[in-house]
Amino acid sequence: MSTAPLSKERSRAMLLLAATAAMWSIGGLLIKIVDASPLSIAGARSAITSIVLLIYLRRPKFNWSLPQVGAAISSSATAILFITATKTTTAANAILLQSTAPIYVAIFGFWLLKEKTTKYDWLTVAVVMGGMGLFFVENLSTEGLLGNFCALLSGISYAFFVIFMRMQKDGSPLESALLANIITALIGLPFLCRSVPSTSGWLFLLILGVFQLGIPHILYSSAIKKATALEAVLISIVEPILNPVLVFLVLGEAPGIYALLGGAIVLVSITLKCVLTIIPLKIVSEDKKEQPLE
């Protein structure tokens, strides 16, 4: 079978993942702005996202398999934990601790997915995490221990979400996203009675539900079928690089020299990882074309 189509499909998958990460990046800022409790925000956002996904899927098919249910539960846990972390600790702490996910994907993905983890994958993980440490070291604080703990757990749950979604590469993983948002909405919506957002808060929740979570779910579910779990989570780390840029544009908070250096390291590492993944496929494809017929 020719590998040329695979190369194009993986290139497209990586572009979709990058777009997903860019849309995810507005979440931290808007979550901070909305004046409501974490569970209220999680419930309302997921309720809106559920409507978006239902419109797209029309007739969702739930098979209640382990990957489908596992992805739903881990995604719901990630949403609740990350929103709680963002509200109770600094945005930098929340993003940094959640971004430890590649470590867990590399470890558990090898066992659960049987995807080969090369020394270059481990090197990429190490370099990315080093860059992330530089990016946020100036803003890291010891306050908000509960938020820090929730952020750390969200990194673990996000890693399992990626792994379970990858298990559905030959199916329709978007149903997992729909199920996850239904679960989160059922958990969070009752808390709206105690914490009702303002009019502007509802507008931001609409943006969160449609553009920060709904559409990205659709893009991510398509991309995860062609990208490996580790590639998916590494490219998604673009999100915490873009997040501080939005904070600077809106709130005027400028990153320091270490943050800029860390951001450059992460972006270069991810770019090299993607390029080095695609080039061998193209070389193999060209070699097959040049082979004489016997």
Buried (B, 14 or more C-beta within 10 A) or exposed (E): EEBBEBBBBBBBBBBBBBBBBBBBBBBBBBBBEBBBBBBBBBBBBBBBBBBBBBEBBEEBEEEEBEBBBBBBBBBBBBBBBBBBBBBBBBBBBBBBBBBBBBBBBBEBBBEBBEBEBEEEBBEBBEBBBBBBBBBBBEBEEEEBEEBBBBBBBBBBBBBBBBBBBBBBBEBBBBBBBBBBBBBBBBBBBEBBEEBBBEEEBBEBBEBBBBBBBBBBBBBBBBBBBBBBBBBBBBBBBBBBBBBBEBBEEEEEEEBEEBBBBBBBBBBEBBEEBBEEBBEEBBEBBEEEEEEEEE
